[in-house]
Amino acid sequence: MNLENMAVVLVEPQGPLNIGSVCRVMMNFGLSDLRLVNPATDHLVDDARRMAVKATPLLEGARLYASLGEALADCHLAAGTTRRFGKYREDFLHPDDAAATLLEATFHGRVAWVFGREDKGLTTAELEMCQRFITIPTMDECPSMNLAQAVAVCLYETARAFGAARGKTAGQRKVASIASQEAMFGHMRSTLLDIGYLDPQNPDHILRSYRRIFSRAGLTDREVRILRGLWSRIDWVEGERRKGQGNDGTDH
């Protein structure tokens, strides 16, 4: 997967504030290819720059196109967002499924998220240029989302799917390897036996409970190292305690 192969296409965006906000969202989630189709405003005005904040270079690097066809010319898969279901109802994806589909397709070349006008979205002809159709599930009382907010929802799902595919949890935690965790559990077993915490006749009875606790936590490499540091400290303290005892087991 390659986020550099993923473009965000805005068709005839009307507000510079939205364009600037989209740039910021793109930078938040690791995308940099912004394409503007016949924008109805100057995308480099102060309002857009103010909303882009640190993503101003992305704003300045946005490419302009006269038509959606030109903007998608180098893409092999495009997903268009719309609330107009019509005959395509069965083909609609929610943003999470669309994100996974587009990410997988970046292996083979460039793909695009396509967003329509703030007031009326994408036309039927523009949707026909897209191979996938996306809808964001909203309440009927207020079904239409702000453009920048819709982009944020879709790119959040992209970042979440990208992280999961790289072996991370939803919280962006990279779980330690099984080998690393098993080494930590072995050290833990030895330490807790040595200080008399575990029953020598059945040490794994209590240890299984600890395994379940730590397994639910999804320990990272850093957390495994911290726990092993704790066991090592206990080992040292126990060693010092024993040095202070005589052969008869009494303190001197």
Buried (B, 14 or more C-beta within 10 A) or exposed (E): BEBEBBBBBBBBBBBBBBBBBBBBBBBBBEBBBBBBBBBEBEBBEEBBBEBBEEBBEBBEEBEEBEEBEBBBEEBBBBBBBBEBEEEBEEEBBBBBBBBBBBBBBBEEEBBBBBBBBBEEBBBEEBBEBBBBBBBBEEEEEEEEBEBBBBBBBBBBBBBBBBBBEEEBEEEEBBBBEEEBBEBBBEBBBEBBBBEEEBEEEEBEEBBEEBBEEBEEEBBBEEBBBEBBEEBEEBBEEBEEEEEEEEEEEEEE
